């Protein structure tokens, strides 16, 4: 069974990456603004005091417009940093200048930024390649978020995605943690 799920995940990962790669950069920017607008309207986000963001790769839904607006509201922003194989460390970041290109080519905080505890995070913005209307997501396959999400059981977990990344279901296994919501430019899926 596990091999079958792994194969289905690999196939969907390749398909979703190809769809996402076809989006022109200008359209990605426009969609990031639309995603931010929907995200900022969620009551869970409006009530948040601390949000974990992520440094987006070139093809991912970029959380920066939402992060900038949250910072203006006085929300504390943390980012993950790879702290070993399969392990994320959280750090408070007060401006984009505190981010640097990390191990996987993704912007992450310098190790000198103040540490943030998972228990202090109210909302987690979760990256991914494919998202299901059933709440499951498909990441890059390294398992960083699969290991991290169980450490924030009370946080509101929300995926940010372009329309082409949203599917009815995503193959998942017992260790996969479902999200509370997925935001696209035109929809909020709970």
GULOLUM-731627 format. One record per residue (C-alpha): residue number from 1; residue in three letters; x, y, z. Coordinates in Angstrom, 3 decimals, always signed. Layout:
N
@num NUM	residu ALA	px X	py Y	pz Z
...
***
This chain:
190
@num 1	residu UNK	px +0.000	py +0.000	pz +0.000
@num 2	residu UNK	px +2.770	py +2.477	pz +0.941
@num 3	residu UNK	px +4.520	py +2.000	pz -2.417
@num 4	residu UNK	px +1.262	py +2.667	pz -4.247
@num 5	residu UNK	px +0.697	py +5.881	pz -2.257
@num 6	residu UNK	px +4.303	py +6.938	pz -2.813
@num 7	residu UNK	px +3.910	py +6.383	pz -6.541
@num 8	residu UNK	px +0.652	py +8.362	pz -6.644
@num 9	residu UNK	px +2.290	py +11.158	pz -4.657
@num 10	residu UNK	px +5.234	py +11.277	pz -7.076
@num 11	residu UNK	px +2.912	py +11.397	pz -10.095
@num 12	residu UNK	px +0.757	py +14.165	pz -8.617
@num 13	residu UNK	px +3.830	py +16.089	pz -7.486
@num 14	residu UNK	px +5.215	py +16.071	pz -11.065
@num 15	residu UNK	px +1.831	py +17.000	pz -12.561
@num 16	residu UNK	px +1.194	py +19.866	pz -10.126
@num 17	residu UNK	px +4.720	py +21.232	pz -10.515
@num 18	residu UNK	px +4.298	py +21.283	pz -14.291
@num 19	residu UNK	px +0.967	py +23.133	pz -13.995
@num 20	residu UNK	px +2.410	py +25.604	pz -11.519
@num 21	residu UNK	px +5.478	py +26.234	pz -13.698
@num 22	residu UNK	px +3.230	py +27.307	pz -16.578
@num 23	residu UNK	px +1.895	py +30.292	pz -14.630
@num 24	residu UNK	px +3.567	py +33.496	pz -15.840
@num 25	residu UNK	px +5.464	py +35.432	pz -13.141
@num 26	residu UNK	px +3.124	py +38.438	pz -13.454
@num 27	residu UNK	px +0.094	py +36.240	pz -12.877
@num 28	residu UNK	px +1.749	py +34.669	pz -9.823
@num 29	residu UNK	px +2.219	py +38.145	pz -8.359
@num 30	residu UNK	px -1.418	py +39.083	pz -8.981
@num 31	residu UNK	px -2.579	py +35.813	pz -7.458
@num 32	residu UNK	px -0.368	py +36.304	pz -4.384
@num 33	residu UNK	px -2.222	py +39.582	pz -3.739
@num 34	residu UNK	px -5.613	py +37.867	pz -4.120
@num 35	residu UNK	px -4.530	py +35.042	pz -1.798
@num 36	residu UNK	px -3.343	py +37.587	pz +0.783
@num 37	residu UNK	px -6.684	py +39.410	pz +0.683
@num 38	residu UNK	px -8.622	py +36.189	pz +1.350
@num 39	residu UNK	px -6.185	py +35.047	pz +4.018
@num 40	residu UNK	px -6.305	py +38.351	pz +5.900
@num 41	residu UNK	px -10.097	py +38.130	pz +6.030
@num 42	residu UNK	px -10.113	py +34.843	pz +7.945
@num 43	residu UNK	px -11.163	py +35.263	pz +11.604
@num 44	residu UNK	px -8.387	py +32.917	pz +12.761
@num 45	residu UNK	px -5.804	py +35.094	pz +11.030
@num 46	residu UNK	px -7.387	py +38.342	pz +12.234
@num 47	residu UNK	px -7.123	py +37.072	pz +15.836
@num 48	residu UNK	px -3.538	py +35.816	pz +15.486
@num 49	residu UNK	px -0.716	py +37.306	pz +17.500
@num 50	residu UNK	px +2.004	py +35.181	pz +15.868
@num 51	residu UNK	px +2.187	py +33.668	pz +12.385
@num 52	residu UNK	px +4.706	py +31.243	pz +10.920
@num 53	residu UNK	px +5.368	py +32.193	pz +7.291
@num 54	residu UNK	px +7.704	py +30.594	pz +4.750
@num 55	residu UNK	px +10.170	py +31.782	pz +2.159
@num 56	residu UNK	px +8.579	py +30.908	pz -1.164
@num 57	residu UNK	px +10.442	py +29.411	pz -4.077
@num 58	residu UNK	px +9.974	py +31.217	pz -7.382
@num 59	residu UNK	px +6.988	py +29.061	pz -8.342
@num 60	residu UNK	px +5.226	py +28.883	pz -4.959
@num 61	residu UNK	px +2.367	py +31.074	pz -3.812
@num 62	residu UNK	px +4.267	py +33.920	pz -2.159
@num 63	residu UNK	px +3.049	py +34.847	pz +1.331
@num 64	residu UNK	px +4.940	py +38.187	pz +1.378
@num 65	residu UNK	px +1.915	py +40.426	pz +0.650
@num 66	residu UNK	px +0.052	py +38.821	pz +3.559
@num 67	residu UNK	px +3.125	py +38.893	pz +5.810
@num 68	residu UNK	px +3.662	py +42.598	pz +5.140
@num 69	residu UNK	px +0.035	py +43.359	pz +6.034
@num 70	residu UNK	px +0.195	py +41.188	pz +9.162
@num 71	residu UNK	px +3.357	py +42.936	pz +10.301
@num 72	residu UNK	px +1.597	py +46.299	pz +9.878
@num 73	residu UNK	px -1.150	py +44.957	pz +12.180
@num 74	residu UNK	px +1.457	py +44.216	pz +14.850
@num 75	residu UNK	px +1.499	py +40.439	pz +14.342
@num 76	residu UNK	px +4.801	py +38.722	pz +15.161
@num 77	residu UNK	px +6.207	py +36.793	pz +12.215
@num 78	residu UNK	px +8.381	py +33.695	pz +12.443
@num 79	residu UNK	px +10.034	py +31.724	pz +9.661
@num 80	residu UNK	px +11.399	py +28.185	pz +9.667
@num 81	residu UNK	px +15.076	py +27.440	pz +9.150
@num 82	residu UNK	px +16.434	py +24.001	pz +8.320
@num 83	residu UNK	px +18.255	py +22.892	pz +11.436
@num 84	residu UNK	px +19.245	py +19.396	pz +10.358
@num 85	residu UNK	px +17.840	py +16.554	pz +8.330
@num 86	residu UNK	px +14.054	py +16.720	pz +8.544
@num 87	residu UNK	px +14.157	py +19.319	pz +11.321
@num 88	residu UNK	px +12.901	py +22.913	pz +11.305
@num 89	residu UNK	px +13.852	py +25.585	pz +13.832
@num 90	residu UNK	px +11.610	py +28.642	pz +14.150
@num 91	residu UNK	px +12.954	py +32.182	pz +14.372
@num 92	residu UNK	px +11.285	py +35.565	pz +14.813
@num 93	residu UNK	px +11.880	py +37.839	pz +11.835
@num 94	residu UNK	px +11.064	py +41.539	pz +11.973
@num 95	residu UNK	px +11.910	py +42.353	pz +8.341
@num 96	residu UNK	px +12.653	py +40.629	pz +5.046
@num 97	residu UNK	px +16.271	py +41.809	pz +5.360
@num 98	residu UNK	px +16.768	py +39.186	pz +8.080
@num 99	residu UNK	px +16.160	py +36.387	pz +5.571
@num 100	residu UNK	px +18.969	py +34.763	pz +3.607
@num 101	residu UNK	px +19.142	py +31.991	pz +1.047
@num 102	residu UNK	px +19.294	py +28.700	pz +2.924
@num 103	residu UNK	px +20.212	py +25.091	pz +2.289
@num 104	residu UNK	px +17.440	py +24.378	pz -0.227
@num 105	residu UNK	px +17.699	py +27.718	pz -2.026
@num 106	residu UNK	px +14.738	py +29.087	pz -0.055
@num 107	residu UNK	px +14.920	py +32.267	pz +2.000
@num 108	residu UNK	px +15.091	py +31.509	pz +5.704
@num 109	residu UNK	px +16.168	py +33.378	pz +8.859
@num 110	residu UNK	px +19.773	py +33.580	pz +9.896
@num 111	residu UNK	px +20.610	py +31.409	pz +12.890
@num 112	residu UNK	px +21.225	py +34.612	pz +14.865
@num 113	residu UNK	px +17.528	py +35.594	pz +14.790
@num 114	residu UNK	px +15.703	py +35.019	pz +18.093
@num 115	residu UNK	px +14.235	py +31.536	pz +18.455
@num 116	residu UNK	px +10.472	py +31.090	pz +18.426
@num 117	residu UNK	px +8.719	py +28.230	pz +20.182
@num 118	residu UNK	px +6.105	py +26.252	pz +18.236
@num 119	residu UNK	px +3.670	py +26.707	pz +21.141
@num 120	residu UNK	px +3.732	py +30.467	pz +20.527
@num 121	residu UNK	px +2.471	py +30.194	pz +16.936
@num 122	residu UNK	px -1.228	py +30.853	pz +16.274
@num 123	residu UNK	px -1.294	py +30.402	pz +12.477
@num 124	residu UNK	px +0.986	py +28.362	pz +10.217
@num 125	residu UNK	px +1.178	py +29.265	pz +6.529
@num 126	residu UNK	px +2.027	py +25.977	pz +4.859
@num 127	residu UNK	px +3.755	py +25.677	pz +1.480
@num 128	residu UNK	px +3.080	py +22.812	pz -0.887
@num 129	residu UNK	px +2.993	py +21.544	pz -4.423
@num 130	residu UNK	px -0.564	py +20.174	pz -4.413
@num 131	residu UNK	px -3.479	py +20.677	pz -2.033
@num 132	residu UNK	px -6.670	py +18.678	pz -1.696
@num 133	residu UNK	px -10.146	py +19.881	pz -0.907
@num 134	residu UNK	px -9.962	py +17.125	pz +1.718
@num 135	residu UNK	px -7.353	py +19.172	pz +3.637
@num 136	residu UNK	px -4.280	py +17.153	pz +2.766
@num 137	residu UNK	px -1.229	py +18.602	pz +1.050
@num 138	residu UNK	px +1.662	py +17.304	pz -0.935
@num 139	residu UNK	px +5.016	py +18.917	pz -0.211
@num 140	residu UNK	px +8.398	py +18.445	pz -1.812
@num 141	residu UNK	px +8.825	py +15.013	pz -0.263
@num 142	residu UNK	px +11.487	py +15.720	pz +2.373
@num 143	residu UNK	px +8.959	py +15.556	pz +5.236
@num 144	residu UNK	px +9.916	py +18.784	pz +7.028
@num 145	residu UNK	px +6.319	py +19.915	pz +7.506
@num 146	residu UNK	px +5.103	py +16.345	pz +8.128
@num 147	residu UNK	px +7.402	py +16.304	pz +11.158
@num 148	residu UNK	px +6.747	py +19.906	pz +12.178
@num 149	residu UNK	px +2.934	py +20.205	pz +11.988
@num 150	residu UNK	px +2.260	py +17.755	pz +14.854
@num 151	residu UNK	px +4.263	py +20.108	pz +17.132
@num 152	residu UNK	px +1.635	py +22.849	pz +16.648
@num 153	residu UNK	px -1.628	py +20.968	pz +17.257
@num 154	residu UNK	px -3.567	py +24.089	pz +18.273
@num 155	residu UNK	px -2.324	py +26.365	pz +15.486
@num 156	residu UNK	px -4.559	py +27.149	pz +12.512
@num 157	residu UNK	px -2.834	py +25.496	pz +9.543
@num 158	residu UNK	px -3.507	py +27.047	pz +6.152
@num 159	residu UNK	px -2.081	py +26.248	pz +2.736
@num 160	residu UNK	px -1.558	py +28.951	pz +0.129
@num 161	residu UNK	px -2.064	py +27.784	pz -3.434
@num 162	residu UNK	px -2.740	py +28.786	pz -6.997
@num 163	residu UNK	px -5.919	py +27.371	pz -8.541
@num 164	residu UNK	px -3.886	py +24.832	pz -10.571
@num 165	residu UNK	px -2.578	py +23.326	pz -7.325
@num 166	residu UNK	px -6.005	py +22.495	pz -5.898
@num 167	residu UNK	px -7.348	py +18.965	pz -6.413
@num 168	residu UNK	px -10.306	py +17.091	pz -4.964
@num 169	residu UNK	px -8.031	py +14.769	pz -3.017
@num 170	residu UNK	px -4.328	py +14.309	pz -2.465
@num 171	residu UNK	px -2.815	py +10.894	pz -1.702
@num 172	residu UNK	px -1.907	py +10.735	pz +1.973
@num 173	residu UNK	px -0.620	py +8.401	pz +4.635
@num 174	residu UNK	px -1.184	py +8.092	pz +8.372
@num 175	residu UNK	px +1.628	py +10.524	pz +9.223
@num 176	residu UNK	px +0.243	py +13.301	pz +6.985
@num 177	residu UNK	px -1.429	py +16.108	pz +8.940
@num 178	residu UNK	px -4.492	py +17.695	pz +7.304
@num 179	residu UNK	px -4.723	py +21.468	pz +7.057
@num 180	residu UNK	px -7.575	py +23.529	pz +8.457
@num 181	residu UNK	px -7.935	py +25.526	pz +5.237
@num 182	residu UNK	px -6.499	py +26.127	pz +1.784
@num 183	residu UNK	px -6.607	py +29.587	pz +0.242
@num 184	residu UNK	px -6.526	py +30.157	pz -3.512
@num 185	residu UNK	px -7.053	py +33.434	pz -5.360
@num 186	residu UNK	px -10.750	py +32.656	pz -5.731
@num 187	residu UNK	px -11.640	py +30.302	pz -2.877
@num 188	residu UNK	px -11.335	py +29.429	pz +0.771
@num 189	residu UNK	px -11.554	py +25.669	pz +1.216
@num 190	residu UNK	px -12.150	py +24.439	pz +4.752
***
